[in-house]
Amino acid sequence: MIVKPETVIAWHRKGFRWLWTWKSRRRKGGRPPVPREVRELIRRMSRENPLWGAPRVRGELMKLGIKISEATVSKYMTPLPKPPSQTWRTFFRNHADCLAVVPQNLFRGAGGSETNDRATMSASEKSANVLAFALDFPGQESVTVR
């Protein structure tokens, strides 16, 4: 019997196709799936009791006779929504009475020329009283007024 090389290659491809189809088939085994009713119960319990974590929900399920791991419970719990963060506008409104803005380039250096001298200012809460004012001149000693 004489066979062409293309025929042998086709047989090999067909054999490998069959082999991998057989190896990747769905087998019985592994961890059993969590029933839909239990998943819905976990989600409902986590929604109705937002302060409960996975250990507490698992404990309640164990009381009902449902054996399930804590990791599985946390996997199916409904995540809590994050509270909205404060905007800059709200922050400035809430803290306007204790904030002070000092432009850093409006001070004249010791020699009378405009330099990049730094100023630090701190104010008391609910008042505009200046508690401390410090000037830092490059190459010279700092001046602090209290």
C-alpha positions as CSV (number, residue, x, y, z in Angstrom):
1,M,0.0,0.0,0.0
2,I,1.4,3.3,-1.1
3,V,0.2,6.5,0.7
4,K,0.9,10.1,-0.1
5,P,2.6,12.2,2.6
6,E,-0.4,14.6,2.6
7,T,-2.6,11.6,3.6
8,V,-0.3,10.7,6.6
9,I,-0.3,14.4,7.7
10,A,-4.1,14.5,7.5
11,W,-4.3,11.3,9.6
12,H,-2.0,12.8,12.2
13,R,-4.0,16.1,12.3
14,K,-7.3,14.1,12.7
15,G,-5.7,12.0,15.4
16,F,-4.5,15.0,17.4
17,R,-7.9,16.7,16.9
18,W,-9.6,13.6,18.4
19,L,-7.0,13.4,21.2
20,W,-7.4,17.0,22.4
21,T,-11.2,16.8,22.0
22,W,-11.1,13.8,24.3
23,K,-8.7,15.4,26.8
24,S,-10.6,18.6,27.1
25,R,-14.0,17.0,27.6
26,R,-16.1,18.0,30.6
27,R,-15.4,15.5,33.4
28,K,-17.3,14.9,36.6
29,G,-15.2,15.9,39.6
30,G,-13.8,18.9,41.2
31,R,-15.7,21.3,43.5
32,P,-19.5,21.1,43.1
33,P,-21.2,24.3,41.9
34,V,-23.0,26.4,44.5
35,P,-26.8,26.2,44.0
36,R,-28.5,29.3,42.6
37,E,-30.8,29.6,45.7
38,V,-27.7,29.7,48.0
39,R,-26.0,32.4,45.8
40,E,-29.2,34.5,45.9
41,L,-29.5,34.0,49.6
42,I,-25.9,35.2,50.1
43,R,-26.5,38.3,48.0
44,R,-29.8,39.0,49.8
45,M,-28.2,38.7,53.2
46,S,-25.3,40.9,52.3
47,R,-27.6,43.6,50.8
48,E,-30.0,43.6,53.8
49,N,-27.2,43.5,56.4
50,P,-24.4,45.7,55.0
51,L,-22.3,45.6,58.2
52,W,-22.1,41.8,58.0
53,G,-18.9,40.4,56.6
54,A,-18.3,37.0,55.1
55,P,-17.7,35.2,58.4
56,R,-21.0,36.4,59.8
57,V,-23.0,35.5,56.6
58,R,-21.3,32.0,56.6
59,G,-22.2,31.5,60.3
60,E,-25.9,32.3,59.5
61,L,-25.8,29.9,56.6
62,M,-24.3,27.2,58.8
63,K,-27.2,27.7,61.2
64,L,-29.5,27.0,58.3
65,G,-27.6,23.8,57.6
66,I,-25.8,25.1,54.5
67,K,-22.2,24.1,54.4
68,I,-20.1,26.5,52.5
69,S,-16.6,28.1,52.8
70,E,-16.0,31.7,53.8
71,A,-14.1,32.3,50.6
72,T,-17.1,31.2,48.6
73,V,-19.4,33.4,50.6
74,S,-17.1,36.4,50.0
75,K,-17.1,35.6,46.3
76,Y,-20.8,35.9,46.0
77,M,-21.4,38.8,48.4
78,T,-22.7,42.1,47.0
79,P,-19.9,44.7,47.2
80,L,-20.7,47.7,49.3
81,P,-20.9,51.0,47.3
82,K,-18.2,53.5,48.3
83,P,-19.4,56.7,49.8
84,P,-18.9,59.7,47.5
85,S,-15.7,61.6,48.1
86,Q,-15.7,65.3,49.0
87,T,-15.1,67.7,46.2
88,W,-12.5,70.5,46.5
89,R,-15.3,73.1,46.5
90,T,-16.9,71.4,49.5
91,F,-13.6,71.1,51.2
92,F,-12.9,74.9,50.8
93,R,-16.4,75.8,52.0
94,N,-15.9,73.6,55.1
95,H,-12.5,74.9,55.9
96,A,-12.6,78.5,54.6
97,D,-12.4,80.0,58.1
98,C,-9.1,78.3,58.9
99,L,-7.2,78.6,55.6
100,A,-4.7,81.3,54.6
101,V,-3.2,81.9,51.2
102,V,0.2,83.6,51.0
103,P,1.7,84.3,47.6
104,Q,5.4,83.3,47.8
105,N,6.8,85.8,45.3
106,L,5.5,89.1,46.8
107,F,8.2,89.5,49.4
108,R,11.3,91.6,48.9
109,G,14.6,90.1,49.9
110,A,17.0,91.7,52.4
111,G,18.7,93.6,49.7
112,G,15.4,95.1,48.4
113,S,15.3,92.9,45.3
114,E,12.5,90.5,44.5
115,T,13.7,86.9,45.1
116,N,12.1,83.5,45.6
117,D,11.9,84.0,49.3
118,R,9.5,81.7,51.1
119,A,6.8,82.7,53.6
120,T,5.0,80.4,56.0
121,M,1.8,81.5,57.7
122,S,-0.5,79.7,60.1
123,A,-3.9,81.0,61.2
124,S,-6.1,80.1,64.1
125,E,-9.5,78.4,63.6
126,K,-12.6,80.5,63.2
127,S,-10.5,83.7,63.1
128,A,-8.2,85.6,60.8
129,N,-5.6,86.2,63.4
130,V,-2.0,85.4,62.3
131,L,-0.3,83.2,64.9
132,A,3.1,82.9,63.3
133,F,4.8,84.4,60.2
134,A,8.2,83.3,59.1
135,L,10.4,84.5,56.2
136,D,13.3,82.4,54.9
137,F,15.9,84.3,53.0
138,P,18.4,82.3,51.0
139,G,21.9,82.5,52.6
140,Q,20.6,84.4,55.6
141,E,18.9,83.6,58.9
142,S,15.2,83.1,59.0
143,V,12.9,85.8,60.5
144,T,10.0,84.7,62.5
145,V,7.2,87.0,63.9
146,R,4.8,85.6,66.5
